[in-house]
Amino acid sequence: MSSGPDLSVVCKNCGSEVSPYITECPYCGNRLRKRAPKLDKMGQPKERRLRRSKPSLGRLRPGEMPGIRVDSRPWGTLGLLVASLGVSLAVQTTWVGRIDLAIVGPPGSEWWRILTAPFVYVNTGYALAALLSIGLFGWLLERRHGHVVPVAVFLIAGSAGMALAAGAESFPIAAGGNGAALGLLCAWAAPDLLARRRGEETESDLLGAGVIAAVLALMPLAAEEADWLAGAGGAVAGLACGGLLATVARRS
């Protein structure tokens, strides 16, 4: 059985017990409450309900809709896509030779080709698959860590893959961002992989990410310049970057 309301209250001024339904003490005239409590149909005092303040998004920015906050634009990822399209267009229009930017044989003293090769595409299907993956996982990383991180992961994973391809093969032909795309994908998935290894549940779609990773890994079957070792090196570098980012995020 639920306990009923208090049958009396104590006046703080004179210490007398008085009815809980009055506003002033009849003995000393001390003010007990501002107004008498409201009673329900059973003669019991109604409980006071606190009004909850409605959440507010603050002032809207230009182009935003009420109730919806628009995330900042992924400038880092957009810069990578624009740079890849620009370099590829320059190569395909013969404004710049592919041999000057891609890995065609050991780079030797032209070490910058390890950095520029991930931006070079000759095969349209290869470019479409790689750039869509870079755009997706670069954007996801940028939402999580800011503008600089996807650019850094792209350069580290892409150049690591190209360096592995150039050093392990006698006369490699390697270009494009399959290694960089796999690096961004692995860097994004690394925190969830570590969490699941600890037995924690995650909401990320790792199955879909695995399908995209398989497409990127098998890209050398469709494009000559997509190198197996470049993809493997980029994936390993991406996992290392993602693990480091996850460790820093947990400690902070």
Phi, psi and omega in degrees: 000139180279141179287140181281181181288161177299136181279346180202161174234160182256127177290127182289342183274309184250350179080011180277148175273126183229171181293143179284357184257010180248161182259339180229146177289126181289348183266319183239351179080010180292140180285120181269321180205163182291320182212158180292145181292149177280141181253147176273189183294335180270004180081012180263145179293137178285142177283139180283128179262129179277133178280129178272133179289137180286136179295145181235142178270357183081191181291138180282144175274163178301130179091358180268152177260148178301131180088355182231122178261122183275130177291157178293151183292142181281076186297323180297314179293319177299322177297320177296318180293316179296318179297318179296316180294320180295315180293318180296320177296321179294324179288317183288337176267010179058020174289329174229138179285142179298326181294340180278342185238328183269172175272104176234092188085173179301133184291335180060232180283347179273063186293338183295342179295336175295327179276326185272337184302323180295347180267354188261125176231136174245323180273125184293317179297319177298315180298318182296313181295315183291316183290325175296319178293318178297317179297317183292304186282334171295319178296318179296319177294322181293324176296328185274323190235351181107179189289329189283325189299311180298325178295316180295317180295319178302311182293318181293310182292317180296314181289326178296318178295317180293323177295320178294318179295318182290327184275336186265341183246147184287319179221072185282153168237106186223132177198165178093171189254035176295321177291319179294319179295317176296325177296316177296318179298313182292324178295323177290320184279342186303314179300320180290323177296319178293321179295318179292330176294328177279359180090010180271155179266143177231160182255002183286150179271082180286337178294315177297320177296325178294323178295316179296320178297321179295320178298316180293322181292328180269005182301329177301341176289336183254336183229130183295322185279352176278112188264141179298313183293328177296320177293316181295317179295321178294321179295316180296316178297321178296318177298320178296316179295317180295321177296320178295317179296321179295321178295316179296319181295321180291322181287330179277000000 
